[in-house]
Amino acid sequence: MPLGTLDRTPPPFFRQGPSALTKLAVCTALAFFLMAADSRFAFVVPLRAGLATALLPVQRALMVPVDLLMGGGGYLRGLQQAQSAEAEARRLQATLAEKAMRADALAAENAQLRGLLALSPALTPRYQAAEVMFEARDPYSRKVFIDRGQAQGVRAGAPVIDPSGVLGQVTRVYPLSAEVTLLTDREAAIPVLNQRTRQRAAAFGGIRGPDGATMELRFMSANSDVKPGDLLETSGLDGLYPPGLPVARVLTVERRVEGGFARVLLTAAAPADGVRHVLVLEPMATQRPDPPQAAAAASAAASAPFGRARR
């Protein structure tokens, strides 16, 4: 058969239809139309939401192996950390139990010695919890407001502490709130006791010194025994603060040859930034018993051990 008589047209099954360029033009026009229509009328939003809702179970199912793989490693690491934390907590519990037993023995011995010396029993400060609401708007002062006031029994002059130590003192009391002046305020001052040398001094705030110094120990002679790192605590002699509360730590000591005093910079033990919950203590002077009551309590405490011995 001659080659010229063959039908070269493809059968209907293999016909290609429109050309590739035509398809590209149609798809491009359709894409632009859908983008413009979606931007103008947002009719694709329900379709997109329905599609996302329908594909969510599929996505969750596909993420299960990945979550298992990653969660398994995290579970093992968390289990190891939990076991280590439990062991450390048990060691700490044993240490605290031993310290608690020693503290109980020392408290009993202290009470007996106070009774023998006819001293009044040591006062346990009363306190109440409070929350810091906001800071004062004055940029030149360091004051905060707490959510406790006259209605809750807060008094002016009450010490305010946090777990790190003394934070400040209540200076103004309102019916449902109170103003607390921080130790780092320029008008704040507090009597302190050097824990190492048992030397008394006065610490003042309002210092913006190097290396984060926020307080200053004034009226210290140039040859006084004070060193960087010394811990200063409340002395308890002012009738406001209970004794033994951390106040500040000595940062630098500058001994001036030409002057008679040393410049001692401190860093507060209780940082004021970020504090949220505090304790408001009742001033110690308001908790002291009257002289007749104190004498009666001292007499009873002194005679109690001998009375038990006679029986």
Stockholm file with secondary structure:
# STOCKHOLM 1.0

chainA/1-311         MPLGTLDRTPPPFFRQGPSALTKLAVCTALAFFLMAADSRFAFVVPLRAGLATALLPVQRALMVPVDLLMGGGGYLRGLQQAQSAEAEARRLQATLAEKAMRADALAAENAQLRGLLALSPALTPRYQAAEVMFEARDPYSRKVFIDRGQAQGVRAGAPVIDPSGVLGQVTRVYPLSAEVTLLTDREAAIPVLNQRTRQRAAAFGGIRGPDGATMELRFMSANSDVKPGDLLETSGLDGLYPPGLPVARVLTVERRVEGGFARVLLTAAAPADGVRHVLVLEPMATQRPDPPQAAAAASAAASAPFGRARR
#=GR chainA/1-311 SS CCGGGSCCSCCGGGCCCSCHHHHHHHHHHHHHHHHHHHHHHCTHHHHHHHHHHHHHHHHHHHHHHHHHHHHHHHHHHHHHHHHHHHHHHHHHHHHHHHHHHHHHHHHHHHHHHHHHTTCCCCCCCCEEEEEEEEECSCTTSCEEEESCCGGGTCCTTCEEEETTEEEEEEEEECSSCEEEEETTSTTCEEEEEETTTCCEEEEEECCCCGGGCCEEEEEEETTCCCCTTCEEEECSCSSSSCTTCEEEEEEEEEECSSSSEEEEEEEESSCCTTCCEEEEECCHHHHSCCHHHHHHHHHHHHHHHHHHHHC
#=GC SS_cons         CCGGGSCCSCCGGGCCCSCHHHHHHHHHHHHHHHHHHHHHHCTHHHHHHHHHHHHHHHHHHHHHHHHHHHHHHHHHHHHHHHHHHHHHHHHHHHHHHHHHHHHHHHHHHHHHHHHHTTCCCCCCCCEEEEEEEEECSCTTSCEEEESCCGGGTCCTTCEEEETTEEEEEEEEECSSCEEEEETTSTTCEEEEEETTTCCEEEEEECCCCGGGCCEEEEEEETTCCCCTTCEEEECSCSSSSCTTCEEEEEEEEEECSSSSEEEEEEEESSCCTTCCEEEEECCHHHHSCCHHHHHHHHHHHHHHHHHHHHC
//
